[in-house]
Amino acid sequence: MSIPEATFRKLVGEALRDLFEQIDNLETDDIDPRLGDGLVDTRFEDDSAIVLSQQVPARELWLSANWKAWHFVFDDGEWKERDTREPMLPLLSTLFAEKLGFPVSFR
């Protein structure tokens, strides 16, 4: 069952603001994170990007990185990949760690 739009927007807003703060606080100058309305766009020195964006009609949070895409739904208090049920934060931690070359742990 789909969650109400207002609830979805609130959950996404909280998740994106929290992630933006964590990304912005990483000890590196190799990234340029930006927070927009329903979007966190992080650019790297090599011109690659990791982008999280809300998709209101689908009630999903979409992640794009390394020529791949994931679709997350809010379930049991966390964002999980729609098809694999993989939690979003460990996946994001791995993607950022691979790009930056040091351990990253989003919570």
C-alpha positions in Angstrom: 0.0 0.0 0.0 1.3 3.4 -0.9 2.0 6.0 1.8 0.3 9.4 1.6 2.1 12.0 -0.5 2.6 14.4 2.5 4.1 11.5 4.6 6.4 10.5 1.7 7.6 14.0 1.1 8.4 14.4 4.8 10.3 11.1 5.0 12.3 11.9 1.8 13.1 15.5 3.0 14.4 14.2 6.4 16.4 11.4 4.7 18.0 13.8 2.1 18.8 16.5 4.6 20.4 14.0 6.9 22.4 12.4 4.1 23.5 15.8 2.7 24.9 16.7 6.2 26.8 13.5 6.4 28.2 13.8 2.9 29.1 17.4 3.5 30.9 16.5 6.7 33.1 13.8 5.0 36.8 14.7 5.4 37.6 15.3 1.7 37.6 18.1 -0.8 37.0 15.7 -3.7 33.3 16.1 -3.7 30.7 18.8 -4.2 27.4 17.8 -2.6 24.2 19.9 -3.3 20.9 19.7 -1.7 17.8 20.7 -3.7 14.1 20.2 -3.4 13.8 16.4 -3.3 17.4 15.9 -4.5 20.9 15.3 -3.3 23.5 15.6 -6.1 27.1 14.8 -5.3 29.7 15.5 -7.9 33.2 14.0 -7.8 36.5 15.4 -9.1 36.3 13.0 -12.1 33.0 14.5 -13.1 31.0 11.4 -12.0 28.0 11.8 -9.7 25.9 10.0 -7.2 22.3 11.3 -7.3 19.4 10.6 -5.0 16.0 12.0 -6.1 12.5 11.7 -5.0 9.9 10.2 -7.3 6.6 11.3 -5.9 4.1 9.4 -8.1 6.0 6.1 -7.5 6.6 7.0 -3.8 10.2 6.0 -4.3 13.7 7.4 -3.7 15.8 6.8 -6.8 19.6 6.4 -6.7 21.8 6.8 -9.7 25.6 6.0 -9.6 28.1 4.3 -11.8 25.7 3.9 -14.8 23.3 2.0 -12.5 20.0 2.8 -10.8 18.2 1.6 -7.7 14.7 2.3 -6.5 14.0 2.5 -2.8 10.7 2.3 -0.9 10.2 3.2 2.7 9.5 -0.1 4.6 9.8 -1.0 8.3 11.4 2.4 9.2 14.1 2.4 6.5 14.7 2.9 2.8 15.0 -0.5 1.0 15.6 -1.3 -2.6 12.3 -2.1 -4.2 13.3 -5.5 -5.8 16.2 -6.8 -3.7 15.1 -5.3 -0.3 18.8 -4.2 0.2 19.0 -1.3 2.7 20.0 2.0 1.2 22.5 3.3 3.7 25.0 0.4 3.5 24.8 0.6 -0.3 25.5 4.3 -0.3 28.3 3.8 2.2 29.9 1.3 -0.2 29.4 3.5 -3.3 31.0 6.5 -1.6 33.9 4.5 -0.1 34.7 3.1 -3.6 34.7 6.6 -5.1 36.7 8.2 -2.3 39.1 5.4 -1.4 38.4 5.4 2.4 35.8 3.9 4.6 32.4 5.7 4.7 29.6 4.8 7.0 26.2 6.6 6.6 23.7 6.1 9.3 
